[in-house]
């Protein structure tokens, strides 16, 4: 499942849009988890990805939930979703910058099951 890209706008509209995108992403994770028989102790891996990495993830895992955003919004969404899923932040997570994401062509937030469904 892929959600549409968020447009750019003023700060209040961006915050509102970000909150909506984060909530929708979390809702999609819950629904997909239920549909695919996730147990309460199973979790999602989160990854900030390029277009090519998304294609690779979709070949390796099912389901893959993704959201395409601009770099600044992408970083904020990643940090908020990771926090709401109560996942630990690594040193790399904390060191990420908008410039890093832009330079590396990262445009997607992807979530995929910690267990692999495809071989």
Secondary structure, 3 states (H helix, E strand, C coil): CEECCCCCCCHHHHHHHHHHHHHHHHHHHHHHHHHCCCCCCCCEEEEEECHHHHHHHHHHCCCEEEEECCHHHHHHHHHHHHHHCCCCCCHHHHHCCHHHHHHCCCCEEEEEECCCCCC
